[in-house]
Amino acid sequence: MSSYDEPLHALIRRSLALLRRDHPAGYEEFRRSGESMRITLRVGSEACGVEFAGQVIVSDTPYGSADVDIATDPQTVADVIAGNLTLAGAVHSGRLAVRGTLPAVVRAHDTLMEYLVAAIHSPPQQAMSRSYTAGRTS
């Protein structure tokens, strides 16, 4: 199955498994950074939940009571992963919408940065990300 065929929640689960395997220290930093937080992630027409509760749990559906709700499109995901756009730049340009209290939003930003830093150290992760975004942004 290609990354394009996978729903967002399945892709995130696979991504986290790769991260845990290929860069365990980075995965642990990511997990600790988000501890006790619930995030709803919306990419295009897909949505899922990510909860940090001792481990990272990915829900097939978004949370109604998330600490932070993030909405974007596949091209923005591709641009951030490729390093062509920062998370702050995506917010300022209107390509990434974030809702939550200021402390929760700052913490979610820091947690996503931990993920991105770890992901750039995993070639399979990068290939999977390119496959996902290529199928959704064409």
ZAROZA-122996 format. One record per residue (C-alpha): residue number from 1; chain; x, y, z. Coordinates in pm, whole numbers, plus 50000, padded with zeros to 5 digits. Layout:
BEGIN
<dovo NUM, 'A', <X, Y, Z>>
...
***
This chain:
BEGIN
<dovo 1, 'A', <50000, 50000, 50000>>
<dovo 2, 'A', <50140, 50340, 49909>>
<dovo 3, 'A', <50130, 50632, 50150>>
<dovo 4, 'A', <49874, 50796, 49924>>
<dovo 5, 'A', <49632, 50508, 49980>>
<dovo 6, 'A', <49658, 50529, 50358>>
<dovo 7, 'A', <49424, 50741, 50564>>
<dovo 8, 'A', <49593, 51014, 50767>>
<dovo 9, 'A', <49564, 50829, 51099>>
<dovo 10, 'A', <49725, 50513, 50955>>
<dovo 11, 'A', <50006, 50712, 50799>>
<dovo 12, 'A', <50079, 50888, 51129>>
<dovo 13, 'A', <50087, 50553, 51309>>
<dovo 14, 'A', <50332, 50415, 51052>>
<dovo 15, 'A', <50538, 50732, 51069>>
<dovo 16, 'A', <50565, 50707, 51447>>
<dovo 17, 'A', <50667, 50340, 51424>>
<dovo 18, 'A', <50944, 50434, 51179>>
<dovo 19, 'A', <51055, 50716, 51404>>
<dovo 20, 'A', <51062, 50489, 51709>>
<dovo 21, 'A', <51267, 50233, 51513>>
<dovo 22, 'A', <51507, 50464, 51328>>
<dovo 23, 'A', <51553, 50746, 51578>>
<dovo 24, 'A', <51441, 50630, 51924>>
<dovo 25, 'A', <51595, 50924, 52109>>
<dovo 26, 'A', <51412, 51169, 51882>>
<dovo 27, 'A', <51088, 50976, 51925>>
<dovo 28, 'A', <51127, 50994, 52303>>
<dovo 29, 'A', <51188, 51370, 52293>>
<dovo 30, 'A', <50874, 51408, 52078>>
<dovo 31, 'A', <50670, 51189, 52315>>
<dovo 32, 'A', <50790, 51370, 52628>>
<dovo 33, 'A', <50735, 51711, 52471>>
<dovo 34, 'A', <50367, 51639, 52413>>
<dovo 35, 'A', <50299, 51457, 52741>>
<dovo 36, 'A', <49936, 51492, 52859>>
<dovo 37, 'A', <49831, 51682, 52546>>
<dovo 38, 'A', <49555, 51602, 52295>>
<dovo 39, 'A', <49579, 51738, 51942>>
<dovo 40, 'A', <49328, 51723, 51659>>
<dovo 41, 'A', <49503, 51730, 51324>>
<dovo 42, 'A', <49312, 51817, 51006>>
<dovo 43, 'A', <49488, 51785, 50670>>
<dovo 44, 'A', <49260, 51863, 50378>>
<dovo 45, 'A', <48946, 51653, 50418>>
<dovo 46, 'A', <49106, 51410, 50665>>
<dovo 47, 'A', <49120, 51444, 51044>>
<dovo 48, 'A', <49252, 51242, 51336>>
<dovo 49, 'A', <49354, 51281, 51697>>
<dovo 50, 'A', <49693, 51245, 51858>>
<dovo 51, 'A', <49713, 51196, 52233>>
<dovo 52, 'A', <50025, 51189, 52447>>
<dovo 53, 'A', <49939, 50966, 52744>>
<dovo 54, 'A', <50256, 50783, 52841>>
<dovo 55, 'A', <50274, 50676, 52479>>
<dovo 56, 'A', <50160, 50844, 52158>>
<dovo 57, 'A', <49809, 50727, 52069>>
<dovo 58, 'A', <49662, 50808, 51727>>
<dovo 59, 'A', <49283, 50807, 51700>>
<dovo 60, 'A', <49099, 50740, 51375>>
<dovo 61, 'A', <48879, 51040, 51446>>
<dovo 62, 'A', <48940, 51395, 51571>>
<dovo 63, 'A', <48893, 51481, 51937>>
<dovo 64, 'A', <48602, 51700, 52035>>
<dovo 65, 'A', <48796, 51826, 52335>>
<dovo 66, 'A', <49151, 51866, 52207>>
<dovo 67, 'A', <49397, 52104, 52369>>
<dovo 68, 'A', <49496, 52220, 52022>>
<dovo 69, 'A', <49324, 52192, 51684>>
<dovo 70, 'A', <49553, 52221, 51381>>
<dovo 71, 'A', <49416, 52254, 51027>>
<dovo 72, 'A', <49618, 52272, 50706>>
<dovo 73, 'A', <49643, 52124, 50357>>
<dovo 74, 'A', <49871, 51857, 50208>>
<dovo 75, 'A', <50088, 52109, 50023>>
<dovo 76, 'A', <50166, 52293, 50345>>
<dovo 77, 'A', <50261, 51961, 50507>>
<dovo 78, 'A', <50494, 51894, 50211>>
<dovo 79, 'A', <50648, 52241, 50233>>
<dovo 80, 'A', <50711, 52215, 50608>>
<dovo 81, 'A', <50860, 51865, 50583>>
<dovo 82, 'A', <51083, 51974, 50293>>
<dovo 83, 'A', <51204, 52272, 50494>>
<dovo 84, 'A', <51058, 52523, 50248>>
<dovo 85, 'A', <50826, 52669, 50511>>
<dovo 86, 'A', <50845, 52700, 50888>>
<dovo 87, 'A', <50550, 52627, 51113>>
<dovo 88, 'A', <50542, 52995, 51211>>
<dovo 89, 'A', <50555, 53097, 50845>>
<dovo 90, 'A', <50266, 52864, 50768>>
<dovo 91, 'A', <50059, 53024, 51046>>
<dovo 92, 'A', <50147, 53380, 50943>>
<dovo 93, 'A', <50063, 53311, 50578>>
<dovo 94, 'A', <49725, 53160, 50670>>
<dovo 95, 'A', <49822, 52814, 50544>>
<dovo 96, 'A', <49805, 52660, 50891>>
<dovo 97, 'A', <49528, 52740, 51140>>
<dovo 98, 'A', <49580, 52665, 51507>>
<dovo 99, 'A', <49321, 52691, 51785>>
<dovo 100, 'A', <49387, 52655, 52155>>
<dovo 101, 'A', <49515, 52852, 52450>>
<dovo 102, 'A', <49846, 53028, 52397>>
<dovo 103, 'A', <50039, 52791, 52629>>
<dovo 104, 'A', <49888, 52486, 52453>>
<dovo 105, 'A', <49964, 52627, 52106>>
<dovo 106, 'A', <50326, 52702, 52203>>
<dovo 107, 'A', <50363, 52353, 52345>>
<dovo 108, 'A', <50210, 52194, 52034>>
<dovo 109, 'A', <50455, 52395, 51820>>
<dovo 110, 'A', <50749, 52270, 52028>>
<dovo 111, 'A', <50619, 51912, 52008>>
<dovo 112, 'A', <50580, 51930, 51629>>
<dovo 113, 'A', <50932, 52071, 51606>>
<dovo 114, 'A', <51062, 51768, 51799>>
<dovo 115, 'A', <50885, 51544, 51548>>
<dovo 116, 'A', <51031, 51730, 51249>>
<dovo 117, 'A', <51383, 51725, 51391>>
<dovo 118, 'A', <51359, 51350, 51450>>
<dovo 119, 'A', <51201, 51285, 51110>>
<dovo 120, 'A', <51483, 51448, 50916>>
<dovo 121, 'A', <51717, 51183, 51063>>
<dovo 122, 'A', <51509, 50899, 50917>>
<dovo 123, 'A', <51543, 50843, 50539>>
<dovo 124, 'A', <51244, 50600, 50529>>
<dovo 125, 'A', <51040, 50868, 50706>>
<dovo 126, 'A', <51134, 51125, 50442>>
<dovo 127, 'A', <51047, 50887, 50157>>
<dovo 128, 'A', <50710, 50808, 50315>>
<dovo 129, 'A', <50635, 51179, 50363>>
<dovo 130, 'A', <50719, 51255, 50000>>
<dovo 131, 'A', <50495, 50971, 49883>>
<dovo 132, 'A', <50207, 51097, 50098>>
<dovo 133, 'A', <50227, 51456, 49987>>
<dovo 134, 'A', <50294, 51375, 49618>>
<dovo 135, 'A', <49967, 51185, 49589>>
<dovo 136, 'A', <49766, 51452, 49768>>
<dovo 137, 'A', <49911, 51769, 49619>>
<dovo 138, 'A', <49913, 51679, 49249>>
***
